[in-house]
Amino acid sequence: MQAQQLMFAYNISLVLRAAIQLGLIDALCAATTTMTADELAEQIKVADRAEVAASVDRILGYLACFNVVRCSAETTAPHGEVLRRYTPAPLCRWITKNDGIGSLGPFALFLTDRDHMLPWHHLADAVVSGGPCAFERIQGAPFYDYLGEKNQRLGNVFDHAMAEHSLILVNKMLESYRGFNSIRRLVDVGGGTGNTLQMITSSYKHITGVNYDLPHVLAQAPSIPGVEHVAGNMYESVPSGDAVLLQWIPLMQTDEQCITVLKNCYKALPDGGKVIIIDGIRPETPDPTSLTARDIFSLDINMLIIFKGKERTEREFTKLARESGFTGPMQTTYIVLNFYAIEITK
């Protein structure tokens, strides 16, 4: 049964995708009482509502087996038919629309997008052949080049997914991480349109921010009080500041790329300055009983396929820091969703 469950593991991601696209999760979360498949089908504008309701019932029944939704059933007369009613399980709050709080729903849509999934079919080929990662081999360009030049549709899906994920991550970081108190000038490397810095500087009025990214990214960035947009390439240089923020950066890089960026950060910092890495920490040994371990190893495989990047252990982060010139202590603070604030000090 375990072997067979692994064979069908892709089902849950793709059925969840359909439930999000059909608006079923949002409808259940917005409802004040239980809902039947027929009631949910009313919100899907098609001619044959009975057929839609039957499909909705099967989709939600499947998701109920994984505790995505909850199902209660009652027998109805005269022929003993079973009427199923559905409510959202607690995890639905993470995948429904949450304005200002963030949602994993857009990330679920990106991860199951056909153009993102195609390279997964070529992981074995990439391992045997070496060279570029599976994504670059199949799509013909590195990930960010592909999104910017060849597939703007997927680029938009990815940008929306990252923006919503970042809302969750940064909101929780502002609750639990206290390392911003002593910072006056914070450089966000790969900061996109500046949303993260806007949230940080809104909470820490004494901080001025430098949002550092490629020129074509900053072309879409709005003006933000207290934040300066600076165009450049992190592999060439990093603007000076008291601290440098690397969110979703090292895990997308090889060790060699990571050291190049960290060395540029080192040059940009004063003595006692720090790099704040927002990333996962992979355990040294896989634990099949741990959801945390499964999650971090899942993200690690994603990075292997898309970038040839990787999740790292605490020991590996320390090694990268030392090889980049950082000699101060390393401290970690748990944030949320298996992400930590990892401080390395000059």
Secondary structure, 3 states (H helix, E strand, C coil): CHHHHHHCCHHHHHHHHHHHHCCHHHHHHHCCCCEEHHHHHCCCCCCCHHHHHHHHHHHHHHHHCCCCEEEEEEEECCCCEEEEEEEECHHHHHCCCCCCCCCCHHHHHHHCCHHHHHHHHHHHHHHHHCCCCHHHHHHCCCHHHHHHHHCHHHHHHHHHHHHHHHHHHHHHHHHHCCCCCCCCEEEEECCCCCHHHHHHHHHCCCCEEEEEECHHHHCCCCCECCEEEEECCCCCCCCCCCEEEEECCHHHCCHHHHHHHHHHHHHHCCCCCEEEEEECECCCCCCCCCHHHHHHHHHHHHHHHHCCCCCECHHHHHHHHHHCCCCCCEEEEEEECCEEEEEEEC
